[in-house]
Each structure stands twice: as C-alpha cells, then as structure tokens.
Amino acid sequence: MTPPPAADEELQSAGQWLEANATLVEQWLRRHASSGLRGRVQDAVAATDDLFQRWLLGHPRAADDAVEESELFMELIRDVANELDIDVLCHKILRNVSLLTRADRGSLFLTRATGEDKFLVAKLFDVRHDTSLEEAVKLARSEDIRIPFGIGIAGTVAQNKILINIADAYNDPRFSSDVDLKTGYKTNSILCMPICNYDGEVIGVAQIINKTNDSQEFTPHDVEVFRRYLTFCGIGIQNAQLFEVSVLEYKRNQILLNLARSIFEEQNNLECLVTKIMREAQDLLKCERCAVYLMDLNCGEANHLERILERPGRIIRRHAPLNRVESGTVTAEDMRESGLKAPCSFTTIFELRDGGTKTLVSRPSSFDLQSSTLAQIAGYAASTGQILNIGDVRAWLNEQHSEGDAESARTILCMPILNGQRNLIGVAQLINKDNGAPFTDCDVSLFEAFAIFCGLGIHNTQMYENACKLMAKQKVALECLSYHATASNDATVKLLKEDIPSAENYNLYSFTFIDFDLSDEDTCKATIRMFLECNLVQQFHIPYEVLCRWILSVKKNYRPVKYHNWRHALNVAQTMFAMFKTGKMERFMSDLEMLGLLVACLCHDLDHRGTNNAFQTKTESPLAILYSTSTMEHHHFDQCVMILNTDSNNIFQALSTEDYRRVMKLVETAILSTDLAMYFKKRNKFLELIDNGEFDWQSDDKKELLSGMMMTACDVSAIAKPWDVQHRVAKLVADEFFDQGDMEKMQLKEQPIAMMDRERKDELPQMQVGFIDVICLPLYRVLSETFPWVKPLYQGTVENRRHWQDLAEKVEMGLTWIDHDTIDKPVEAFADTEETKDIELTVQTLHTTPAVQQMPPLGKLKRNKHKLCCIL
C-alpha cells in the first residue's frame, strides 16, 4: 500500500494518493471518519452535483459560480487529458461539450488524406450527453460519412480554419438537409469549429447542434467555452492518435514476427507455405478472397546451368522500388495495352476461397491468363512493378471490358512480390474488404511489409524444392558414374585368378623402383603384392575379390593425362611401401596407419585433369566453387570416398566403427598433405620437433605431422630416381605443364608462368635446381638424419641436382637441355587435325584473376607461395 502524503505536500499529491487508494478511503470514511468530516464530504459532493444540474437546466449563476465553472471546466479537461483511446476520447469530448454549451447533440470528424486530397471522416455522429459509447461507434460506422475539404459547413471550417455559428441552418446554402430527411430530426442552430494540433494543422472538426434551453442560437459565451475546450481537446486527440499509431505499429510488428516465424517454419512444401501466407493475409487485412500468382523463378537445373556458364559482365536486372497506384490514375485500357506489349506468364496460381478453408492450385495456359480479368490485373502489377489499389472494380473496368471472373469483385489490391535479390517472383491479390470499403493506405503499407516476408519465404521454399530435385538428380548421376567407374566383373575375375609375383620380382623394396617396363596388368599385381607383403589383407580381413576390384576401380578413375595418372600413383605408393620396409618406418606406424597411408598414396591424384589448383580458381570451375583451398586435393579425396562407397569396393568393410573413422580421417589428412601449401605450413613445426631431439612419434598430432611429411616425400620421390628415369619423367611433366600453359593463353588470354610456357622450356633446368634446393633436399635431409634408412632418397636427389645444374649451365652457354621428341608441339598446333581426337580440352567461361604461381612436387603442380618451378 502506498503511504499517505505528508501534511505539507501539495493538494495534488494528496488527490493522487486518494484516487490510488479509493477503496481504502471509502472503508475509512464508513468505519472511522468523524461525523463532521463525513458531513463536509457530503456537502462538497452535493455542491458539485448542483453545479452540473444548473449547467443542464440553465439556472441563473450565482456571483461565485464563475469559480465553480472554472473548476468544472478543469475537471472536464482532466477527464480527456489522460484518455488515449481515440473512440473513448471523442465520445467524452462530445458529451462534455454538450454539457458545457447545453447542446442537444454533436458530431466529431477527423481529417484523412489520399495523396493531396483531404477529407473529413465522421468518427462519432449525432452523440447526445446520454448516448453510450457503443451506440455512438456503431452509428458512425454504419453511416460512413465522408466530407471533402471545402464542401458543406464542416468542410468549409476545415478548409479555412474558421468558426461557423449558424442560428438558422436551413437558410444557410452550405447546409445539407439529407441527414435530417433521413432521420426526421430538424437542425436549427449549428456551432462548428476546427480542432488543431501542436503545429496548427486541422486534425478534425467538432460540430454541435441545437440548444436545449430556450435560446435559439449559441451565445458568445458558448462560443468561448467551445473554443477553449477544443483547444485542449486538440492536444488530447493528437496524443491519442499518436498512441493509436504506436499501438497499431506494435500490433503490426507482432503480426509480421508471427508471420515470419510461421513462414520460415514451413520450407518443405510450396503449396502449404502459400496457403499459410494467404490465410495470414486474409486474417490480417480482413478480406473475402486471396490469390497468389507465381512466376517462373529461373531456379530449375537448366537455368542453374545457364547461370554457371554465363559470361562475365552480364547485367542482372534488379526490380525498382515499388510505387503505389490508385485506380484513378490508371485505366483498364492501360492494363490491356500493357498485357499486349509484355504478357506476364504466371506458372502457378493459388486461390484461397470458402472462408479460407479451400485452396485451389492451377497451372494456367496462356489462353487461361488472357481470358482471366483477375490474372490480367495481376499481370499489370507484375509488368509495371506497381501496387495497384482498385476502389471500385466495376466502374474501373467500365462497359468496354467484360468483368469475367472479376464479376463479384468490388475492391482489389494487387502487390508485386519480390525476393531478397529484388527479383519479381509473383503477385499477391486481395479481393473485397469484409466491411465493403476500399483498401486503405494503412492496408497497403501493412500488405507491403507482409509481401516482403512472403517473397523471402516463397523464394526459399522454391529454392529448397529445386535443390531437392537437383540433389536427387545428382544422386542418380552419381549412381550412374559409380557404376561406370567401377571395374567390370570380368576384369576383376581375371585379376583374381592371376598369380601375384614376389616383391623382389617387381623390385618393390628398392627406392629405385621403375614402372616403365610394367604392363597395366602388372601395375595392379604389384599393388596387390604391397598389400600382401604388409599383411594388410589378413590383418583387416579384406576380401581378396574386393581388393582386386578396388585396385582396378582406382586405376580406372585416373584420367589418361601425361603425368598425374595411375602410374604416378603407383610410384608414390611404392615409395611409401619402401619407406615402411626398407626405410623401417613401419616401426613408427600401426598396421591401420600403414593401410591408410597406402590407400592415400594410391588415391592422392584421383581424377586429376592435368591442371593445377590455380587454373581451377582462375577459371572458376565447379571444383573451385566447391573448395576454396586445396581444390584438387579435396576432389581427390571425394573420389576416393565415392569408390569406397560403391558396391563391392569397400576394402574397409571389416573394420570396427572406430577404426573406420580413424582410417578415413588419416586418408583425408594424408591426401590434403600433398598440397605444397599444406607442406609449407607444417614444415617449420616438423623441423622444430627434430631440432628439439624428438624421437617419440606416437602421439596423434606428431603422428599426423610425420605422416604428412612422408606423403610429401613420396609425392616428389621421382626426383630421387636414377637419372635416366628422372630425365624421362621430366619430359612427361613438361608436356603436361605446357598443355596447361597453352590453355591459359587461349582461354585466359594471359601469359603463363615460366614453367608452363612452351616458349621458355630452356629455363626449366635452373628452376628445377631451385625446386630441389627449397623443397626436396631440406625434406630428405632432415628425414635421413632422423631416420637413416631413408637416406637413398637424399642421395638420389643430390645426384640428380648435379645433373640439373649441369644442364642449366649448358643452357647458359646457348645449348638446349631437352630434345624435342614429345614436347615441341603446342596444343593449338593440333587444331583441325586427326590428333585432336586424343586431346581433351575443357572450355569454360572464364573470369581472369591474377595468376598464382605454384610449385609441383615431382610433376604434381601444387599451390605454393614460393616462386619456384620444377621439371621432374
């Protein structure tokens, strides 16, 4: 309970306390107040009632009644000052004005505007001092009286901001007797005055009619009281209007938030979403019917492919901001001409009928759209991008146009629907307000905000549906690719029956392994032998038939490019095998890790296209869109997973869930490690561990670091082969690089870097020396110092560096280091010849970006921040 004010506080504070504790005051007066105090309270109440009675009955005022009149006036002012409900406030104003001026009844009009046209709307009409609020509101809504500024008595008052006092209404030409004839009431005297806001703008007009006493007209005293009272009422009305606007804005925000929540909860089905949107719109704007016309969003797979291949610089048209158009500024003829010039083809129409319980979905033909008046109206809104508000459909269509399916439509509001990119995706159409009135500016504003959420929701749902279709098609395509990418049963059975020669027969234990004399069948047998020698088939219960099919499938998924092909993968895997056995690195690896690293080596360049990561980025290929870093390496791993997931190709099928997770993680990390960008990131940490005398490599992070270094060492191991092998491999690598350089010249219209420029092939020996010095020798040196059994890699590299340096010196003396048996013809030289059958070029629409120079580890071109080149 609030404590009573102190004795010295002002009377106003005491009154506030009494008002706040009225029940307590009443109980105290009844039970504890003295008889003297109760008498004084009764006298005060009686005096107030007497004052009201004298105002009502017109009794002569006493000399001191002026003071009591002022008190009553202030009491009435306070009565309206704290009222924020506009209906209640207007009702109080009219009742109090009638009491103060002894008027029989009164009306209050509020200002409205449509564009530059202003008019008065009857907020309350013919209110007496005993008229209830409900009766007054009901009467005003049933009459729907509108008075333009400058027309009639009230309109003249609003237009000129003047007071009008008429003693005989029927003798004033501005007076209209239509209401009197309708109600049977006779208007004699009228007092009409404008109500202004803080800025002196007319926000309404108050009008009182007929005196209730013997006077035939309103006196100057009535006019003064009326003026003084309305001055305060103008402030109250403006406050109430601002409060009403804030309440409406709050409700609107809540509605839109609820709408957004409900829309974005429904993303799986377009029909359900649009139905929910139409029901929300129907409830929100109180209309009889609602329809949504949707256009083709260009998000099908054909259009998706077209957008991928579109040329740079193409201008994407964005929709301009929406404009509001009233039916008075555009005609049905304009609509017809617009439809002939630019017919709008809606693909789907949703209609909500029968009180929102039934949704009709149709996919109209062009004839259906041309024969539908409602569709033509929606098409005009779509083609012009304008919000179309038709207040009287029948009058707007006029006799030259058949109403057709718009026969029952009285009012129509059409709103273009835009998505987040401001592309037009459809039109929403509301038909007939429940109260029969046209759609207001408030309706348009609310519907405009509503349409924004609808556009986002519809676009998201359509994109989701199309994404689902594309995913389904992708799944079918992957199934087809997997079938064709998998080795045939005949080839599998044939390999299954073959005897597998010994590891010594293939020289698998040596770091000088050479594959040139091996047939394709022998390469698969050598791979099987490595798995058998590591005891992986028995250890992990790999079905022998599955192993054979998997090896053949991996081989099949390497493209016939010059260097990054199946034989390169075999050489990398053999070097890893030699590091395990001859280099004794198996001491630091578990059997599962050995299995994962061998698989990673065999799969580390799957589906290589003969171009590097920089080329993928510069051409904005689909692979570059999928992966922003280590583009090709991620793709190689994805291909590895695809083969493993294909029927009868999963060599990991017998592993436990935990082992399967670990080996797949190892395969992924190992394949990504073949990107030289990853090598440079990890190298310093590896060297730091070596410098610190690290000999324990069993922790997960150290094992991962060691595995990455081993993958790089194997990937560039061709640099350590005997010189005749290294020299022959160099020609293959150079040929592949020069092919990419030729494509960059043709497609990107730019000069390739030196190691890919066919015209600068004589510079490559010196760049190869730089590659060895920066990448190969530092890696092999630290590995051989830490693990002495891998020293042959270091020794072979040192020997080959001497040969490359010798060739570089010969180039400086004007001699060419390489013969011209394989790499002297550029790609364009093969044009229009039979040889083009053997060359596969992928021509893509390009967006040129600055070239990123990259270093290939032994023929594998990887992204590298160092300006190095190599021929392996």
N, C-alpha and C positions, 0 to 999 in steps of 0.2 A: 504494500500500500504506500502511496506517495505521501510523505509528511506534509502537514499543512504549512502554508507560508508564514513567515514571521510577521509580527504586528506592524512593523514599519515598511513592509513591502507594498508595492502599488496595488490598487484595486484590481487591475487587470490580471495580475498573478493570482490573486485570490479567486477571481472568477474562473480562471482556467483550472484551478485546483477543485473548485466546486463542481464544474462541468465534468471533470475526470472522475469524480467520486460521487456522482449523483445519487446512487443507491444508498451509499453510506450517509449522505446528507439527509435524505428522506427518512431513514431509520432514526437518525439522531433527532430530527425535528419531532417525530411522532413520540419518541420514548423519553427524551431527556431535555428538550428545549423548554424554557420557561414560557408561561402563558403570554407574557409581554412580548417576547421575541416572536412567538407564533402569530400574534396579532399584527405586528409590524410587517411580517412577511405577507400575510393575507391582504393587508391594506395596499402594499406595493403591487401585488398581482391584480387586485381589483382596479387600481388606477390604470394599469396597462390595458386591461380589458375594456375599460371605459373609453380610453383613448381610441382603441380600434373601433368601438361602436360608434363614437362620434364621427370618425372618418367615414364609416359606412353609411350612417344615417344623415350626415351633413348637419349635425347640431352646431350652433354657434360656438366659436372657440373662446375660451377664457383668455385673459391677458397673459397668463403664464403658459398657455398651451403651445406657444411657439417653441419653448424649451422642450416640452414633451414631444412635439412634432419632430424636432431635430433628433431626439433620442430614437423615435420610431424609425426615422429615415436611416439613421446609422445602423439600427438593428436589421433593417431590410438589406442594407448594403453588406453587412457582415454575413447575412444569410446566403448571399450569392457569391461572396468573395472566395469562400472556401469550397465551392462546388465545382468539380471538374468533369462531371458527366454532362455532356452538351445538351442532351434531351431534358434532364432534370433542371439544368440551369435555365434554359429557355422557358420552361414551364414556370419556374419560380419568378423569373423576370416579368412575364406577362401577368401572373397573379398579383405580384406586388405593385406593378404599375396600375393595374385596375383598382387596387385598394387605395393607392396614393391619389389617383385622379378621379376616383369614383366613376370609372368607365365600365360599360356593360361587358365588353369583350375585347380581345386583342389578338393580333397575329404577329409572328416574327419570321422574317425572311432572312436567309443567309446568302451571301454572294458566292457564285460559282462562275467558272470561266472555261470556255472552249476556244483555245487559241487566243485571238484578240477579242472575241465576243464575250461580253459579261451578261449575266442574268441573275435574277433572284429566284431562290427555291424556297417554298414555304416549309420552314422547319416545324412550326406549330401554327395551327389555323383556327380562328374563332374560339379562343380559350377564355372561359369565364373564371371568376375567382373561385368557383366551386367545381370546376372541371378537373377530373382526375388526370394524372399523367398518362395512364394507359389509354384513356379516351382521346386525349389530345394527340398522342402519337399515331394512333390508329386512323384518326380523321385526316391528319396531314398526309399520311402515306396513301390513303385512298384517293385523295384529291389530286396529288402530284401536280401542284400549281407551279408554273414557271413564268416569270415576268422579265422580259428583256429590259436592260437599262434604257431609260428614256421613254418607256411606254407605261401609261397609266400613272396613278398617283405615286405608288411605291417606286416604280421605275424612274419617275422624274426626280423623286427625292434622292435616290441612289446616284443618278447621273449628275445632278447639280449640287449635291451635298447641302440641301436646304431643308428647312422645316416647313411643312404644309399643314395649316389649320383651316378646315372647311366646316362652316356652320350648316350648309345645305348641300349634301353630296350630289343630289340629282340635278342641281343647277351648275355643277362643275363638269365641263366637257371631258376631263380626264378620267372621270369616274365611270366604271363599267358596272352595270346592274345585273350582269349574268348570274353572279352568286346569289343575289337577292331573289332573282326569279327562280333559282334552283331550290333555295332553302325556305323561301317565304318570309324571310326576315327583311325588315326595311332599315337601311342605313341612313341616318340623318347627319350626324356630325362625325368628322374624322380628324384625328391628330396623328400625323405621320412624321417620323424623324429618323435620320440616318444614325447608324452605330459605327463608330470609327475605332481603329486600333491605335497602337502607340505612334505609328507614323502618319496618322491622319487619313489612312485609306479606309474606304467604306467596306466594312465586312458584313453588314447586314442592315436591315430596316425594321423598325418596330412601328406598329400601327394599332391604335386603339379607336374604338367606335362607340358612339352614343354615351351620353352621361346618364347616370342612374338617378340623379336628383332632378329637380325641376328645371335646371339650366338646360338651354338648348344648344350650347356650344361650350367648348373647352376654354376656360378662362386663362388670362396671362399667368396666374399662379399655377394652374395645371401645366402650362407650357414650361414654366421654370422648373417645377418639380420633375416633369418628364425629362427635360434636358439634363438636369443634374444627375438624376438616377441613371440614365442611359450612358452618361459619361463613364460612370463606374462599371456599368454592365458591359461596355465595350472591352474594358480590360479583362473582365471575367470571361467573356466569350472567347477572346483571343487565347487566354490561358487554357481554357477548356479545349479549344481547337488544337492547340499545340500538344496538350496531353492526349487528345484523341489520336493525333497523328503518331505520337510516340507509342501509344498502345497498339495501334494498327501495325506500326513498323515492327514492334516486338512480336506480335502475333504472326506477321508475315515471315519474320526470320525463323520463328519456331516451325511454321508450316514448311518453309523451304528446307530447314535442317531435317525435319522428319521425312520430307520428300527425298532429300539426298540420301538419307540413311536407307530408306526403303528401296530406292532405285538401285543403289550400289550393292544392296544385298542380293538383288536379282540380276545375275550376269550370265546365266546359263541358257536362257531361252528368250528370244526376241519377242515372241508373241506375249508371253507372260509379263515381260517388262513393259511393253507398250500398253497392255491392258491396265497394269497398275498405274502407269502415268496418266492415262485417260481418266481413270476413276478419281485420282487425286485432283486432276484439273476440274472435273465435274463437281466434286465436293467443294473445291476451293472457290470457284467462281460462280457456283450455283447456276448451271446451265442445263438444258434438256438433253443435248446431244454433243458428242465429241468425236473427232476423227483425226487420225494421223496419216499423212501421205508421205511415204518414204521413197527416196530416190536411190539409184544405184550408187554405192559408196566407192566404187573402184577399188574394192579390197579383196576381190577374187584372186585366184592364183595367176590368171593370165595378166591381170593388171599389175599384180605384185611383181611378176617377171619383167613387165614393161618398165616399171619404175626402177628396177635394178639396172636395167640396160639403158636407161635414159641418159642422154648426153649432158655434160656439164653446161651450165649457163641457162638451162631451161627455166623459164619463169613460171613459178607456181602461183596461180591466181588465188588471192585471198578475198573473201567477201567483205564488202564495205560495211560500216556500221549501219544498223537498221534504222529506217525512217518510218515515222507514223503517218499514215494517210487516211483521212476521213473520206467517207463515201461521197461527200460533196465536192471533192477536188479531183476525183477520177470517175469516169463513166464506164458503163458496161461495154460501150463501144471500144474504149481503150483496152479493156480486158480482152475483147475478141481479137483486136488487131495484134496485141502482144502475143496471144496464143498462136496466131498465124505466122508471125515472124520467128518466134522462138518457142515452139511447142515443148512443154515440160513433160518428160516421160517419168511418171511415178511407177515404180516396180511393184509396190505393195501398198494397200490401203487397209487401215484398221479403223473400224467404226464401233463405237460403244452406244448401244441402244437399250430400250426397255428398262430405263431407270438404272443403267449401269450393270445389269445382270447378264447381258449378252454381248459378245464381241464377234463381229463379222470381219473375216480376213479375206481379202480378194487380191488377185494379181491381174490388174486390168490390162486389156489390149489398148492400142492407140485409139481404136474406134470407141471403146468404152469411155476413155478420157475425154474425147472430143464431144461425146453426146451427154456428158455429165456437167451440169451447170456448177455444182459444188466443186468438182475437180478443176474446172476452168478457173474458178475464183482462187482455189488453192494454187493453181499453176501460175496465175498472175502474181500472187505474193512471192512465189519461188523465183520467177523470172526477173522481177523488179527488185527483189530483196526488201520489199516494203511491208510494214504491218498494216493490214487492211481492216478497217473497222466500218462495217456497213450497218447503219442505224435502222434503215427501212429497206429490206431486200426487195420487196415488190415494187416500190417506187424507183429503186435504183436500176432494176432490170428493165423497167418500162415496157411499153407494148411491142417494141421491136424484138424482144428476146423472150423465148419461152422459158418459163421458170423451171420446167423439168423436175429433177429431183430436189430442187430448192423451193418447191411449192409451199411446204409447211414452214419454211424458214422465215422468221420475222427479222432477226438480227444475226449478224455473223461477224466473228472476229477471227482473222487469219494471221498466224505468226510464223515466219520462217524459222527453222531450227538449224542452228549451226553447231559444228563440233568444236573441239578445242583448238583446231588449226584455222577456225573461221571458214570452213568449207561448208556449203549448204548441203544438208543431208535429208531435208524433208520440210514439211509444213504441218503445223498443228491448227486445227479448225474447231472453234466453238460455235454452237448454234443455239440461239434463243435463251436469254436470261429467264430464270424462273419467274421473276416479277414482271416480265414483259417489257422492261425498259431496255434501252440500248446499253452496250458495254461502255463503262465509264473510263476516264483516264486512269483511275486507280486500278481498274481491272486490267487495263493494258499494261501498266507498269508491273503489276504482280505477275501477269502471264509472261511478260518478257523475261523476268528473273526466273520464272518457272521453266521457260523454254531452254535456258542455258543449261540447267541440270539435266533436262530431258535430252538435249543434244549430246552431252557427255555420256549419259547412261546408254543411249541408243548406239552411239558410236562404239563404246567399249564392248557392248554386247555383240554387235555385228562383227567387230574385230575378233572377239573371242570365238564366235561361231566359225568364222573363216579360218582362224588359227587352228581350231579343232579339225576342220576339213583338211587343211594343209598338213597337219600332223598325221592324220590318217593316210593321206596320200604318200607322205614321206615314209610312213611305216610300210606301206605296200611296196614303195620303191626300194627300201632297204631289204625287204624280204626277197625281191627280185635280184637285187645286187648281191645279196648274201648267197643266193642260190648259184648265180653265175660266178661269184668269186670263190666258191668252194671247189676244191679239187673233185674231179669226177670219181665215181666208184671204180671205174676201170683202171684209172691211173693209180688209185690207192691200192687196189688189189695187186696190181703189178709190182709196186714197190714193196708191198707186204711180203711177197713171195721171194724177193731178191735176197741173196746173201750179202751181208754187210762186211766189207773188207776191214782189216785191222787199222788201228790208228796209225801204226807205223807205215802201212801201205800208202796212206794219204799224207804222211809227214805232219800229222796234226799237232805233235808235241813241240814242233820247232817254230821259232819266231820268223823263220824264213819260208813259211808255207807259201806255195804258189798254186793258184787255181787255174792257170791258163790251159793246162793240158787236161783238165777235168771236163767230162761231159755234163750236161744238165742233170742227168740221172745220177752221176757220181757226186755232184754237189749235194743232192738230197741224202745219199748214202753217207757221205762224210758228216753231215749234220746229225743223222741218227747215231753214228758212231760216237760223237761227242757226248750225247745224252747217255749212251750206254756206258762209256768209259767213266762218267761221273756218277754212275749208279743211280741216276735220277729216275729211270723207268721203274726200277724195282722199289726204290725208296718211297716214291709217291704214287705207286700203283697206277701208273699211266698206261691205259690200254694201248698196246702196240699199234693197232689199226688206227686209233685216234691220233697217235703221234705221227704216223705216216701221212694221214690226211691233213693234219695241221701243218706239217712242213711243206707239203705240196700246195696247200692253200696260201701260205705265206709267200712262197715263191711266185704263185700266180698273181698275187696282188702287188708285185713290184712292176712298175712300168718299164718298157724297153728303152730307157734313156741311156745316154752314153756312159755315165759313171755311177750315178746313185741308183743302182739296180740290185738284183738279187745277189750277184757275185760280190758286190761290195759288202752287203750284209753278212754273207758267209765269211768273208775275210775278217770282219770285225768280230764275229762270234768266235772264229778260230783263234784270234789273238787273245780273247778273253779266256778261252779254254787253255791256251798255252801258259797264260799268266797263272791260272789255277794250278796246273800240273807242273810245268817246268819252272815257272816263277814261284811256286809254292805259296801262292796267295790263298789257296784253299784252307790254309791253316787259320786264316783270319775270318773265314766265311762259314756260315752254316750251310747245310745242304739246301735248305729252302732259298737262301740268298743266292747260291750258285745257280739254282734253277731260274730264279727271277732275272739274274743278270744275263744268262744265256738267251732267255726269251727276249729280253730288252734289246740285246745286240742284233738278233735276227729280225726284229720288228722296228728298229730305230729309224728306218727310212722308208717305211711302207707308203706306197702311192706317191713317191716323190715325182714331181713334174719336171725336174731338170732346171728349176728356177728357185731362187733363194727367198728368204723372208722379205727382204727389201722390195723385191719385184712384186710380191703379193700385196704389200702395203701400197706401193705406188699405183698399182692397177686397181686398187680397191676390190680385190677379188672376194668372193664369198668367204673364203678361208680367213682373209684379213678382217672381215666383218665379224666373224665368229670369235677370233682370237687376236687380241691387240698386241700380245707379246708372244715370242716363241711360236709363231704361227704354224709353221710346218711341223715342228716337234709335237705340238698338241694334236695336229691332224694324224701324225704317225701313230700316236698312242690310241686315238679314237679308232683307227683302222685295226689296230691290234685287238682292241676290245671287241670290235664287230666280228672278227674272225673267231675269237674265243667263244662268243655267244652264238655262233652258228652251229647248227646241229652236227654232232659227232666231231667237233673240232676243239672241244674244251679239254685241254690236257691237264687242267687244274681241277677236274671234276671230283677227284677223290679227296681233295684237301678239306680240312675242317673249315668252319666259317671264319675262325680267327686267322688261320694260316692263309686262307684265300684272300682275306682283307690285307694281310701283311705283304703277300707276294704281289698283289695288284698295285699296292702303294709303291713298292720297290720298283716295279716295271715302269710305272709312270715317272717317278723321280729320275730313274736312270735314263729314260728316253729324253726327258727335258734337259738332262745334263749335257746332251750332245750339242746343244746350242752354245756356241762360244761365249755368248753374253752371260750365260749362267756360269760358265767356267771361270770367267774373269771375276765374277762376284765371289766365288768360293775359293779361288786360288790362294789369296792372301791369308785366309783363315787356315787353310791346309798347311801352307808354309810356316805359319806361326806355330802350329802344333808340332811340326817337325823340328823347328828350331828349339823348341822347349823340350826336346828329347822324348816326345810321346811315343810309347810303344804299346799302349793298351787301346785297341780299336773296337772294343766290344760294346761300348755304349751306343745307343741308337743314332745320336747326332753325329758322332765320329764315324760310325759305320756308313752312314749316308754320305758323309763328306768323302770318305775313302772310295766308295762305290762310284761317286761322280767323277773323281779323278781317274779311276780305272776306265770308265766309259770314254772319257776324252782320249786317254792314251790308246785305247783300242781303235777309236774312230779315226785317228790320224796315223795309225800304225803303218800305213803304206809308205810313209816317209822313211821307215827303218828297214824296208825290204832291200834285197840285193839291187845294185844299181840298174841292171838291165830291166828288172821288174818295175822299179821306181820310174825309170825313163819312159817305159811303155804306158804306165798308168797316167803319167803326166800328160801324154797326148790325149788320152780319153777325157781327162778332166778339162784340158784346154778346149777341146771340141765342145763340151757341154757349156762351158762358160761363154765361149764365143757365140754359141747359138742364142743364149740369153741376151748378150750384148747386141746381136743383130735385131732381136725383137724389141729391145729398148729403143733402138734407132728408128725402127718402123712404127712402133705404136706410140712411144712416148715422145718421139722426135727430139731425143736428147742424146748427148754423147755418153757412152757407158764408161765406167771406171776402167783403169788400165788393164787389169787382169781379165776383163771381159771384152776388150776392144781388139778385134781381129787385126787391126792395123798396127797394133803396138805389141804384137806377140813376142818380139825380140827382147822386150823389157822384163819379161816374166822371170827369167832365172834370178835376177837380182832381187826381185820381190819375193821369190821363193826362199832365198837366203834370209831375208828379213823375217819371214814367217817361221822358219826353223829357229832363228835366234830368239824370237819373242815368245813363241808358244811351245814348240816341240822340245827343244833342248832343256829349258828350265824344268818342264814337267818330267821328262825322262831322267834328268839328273837327280832330282830330289827323290823320285821313286827308286832309282837304282841305288842311291845312297842308303835309303831306308830299308829297301827290300832288294838285296844284292842279286837275287836270282833273275830279276828282270833287266839286268844290265845289257843284254844283247840289243834291246830296243834303243838304248842310249848310244851304244857303239855303232849300230847301223845308221842312226841319224847323223852322227858325227861324220861318218864316211860319205854319206850322200851329200852332206853340206859341202864337203870338199869338191865334189863333182859339180854341184850347182855353182859354187864360187868360180870354178874353172870356166864354166860356160858363160857366166856373167862377164868375166874378163875377156873372153873371146868376142862377146857382143860389143864390148867397148872398142875392140880392135877392128870392128867392122865385119865380123863373122856372124852368121846366123846360127843359133844354138840348136834349132829343131828342124827336121826335114818337113816336107810338105805332102806326105802321103795321106794324111787324114784331115788336116785342119786348114787347108788353104782356100776352101770354098765357103763364102758366106752364105747365110740362109737365103738371101734374096737371089743368089745366083742360081738356085734350083727352081725358080719360078718358071711355070709353063713348060716343065719337062716331066718326063716319066718319074724322075726321082722324087717328085712331091708326094708320091704315094707313101713313101717311107718316112715322111716328116710330118709330125703332128703339131700344128700351131693352134693355140687357143687365143682367139682375137677377142678382146674385151674392150668395152668403152672405158677410157682412162681418165683419171684426174691426176695430173702430174704433180708430184711433190718433190722437194729436194732429195737427191739420191743419197742413200745411206750406204757408205762403203762397208763391206763385210769381209771377214776372213774365213775361208773354208778350211776346216781341218781335213787335210788329205782328200781334196776333191769335194768335200761336203761344204758348201758355202753357207756359213752361219753369220748371224748378225754380230758385228764386232765394232766396238767404239774405236779400235786402233786402225790406223790407215795401213793395213797390210794386205798383201796379195800372195797367193800361192799357186803353184802347179805341183800336183802330187803324182 
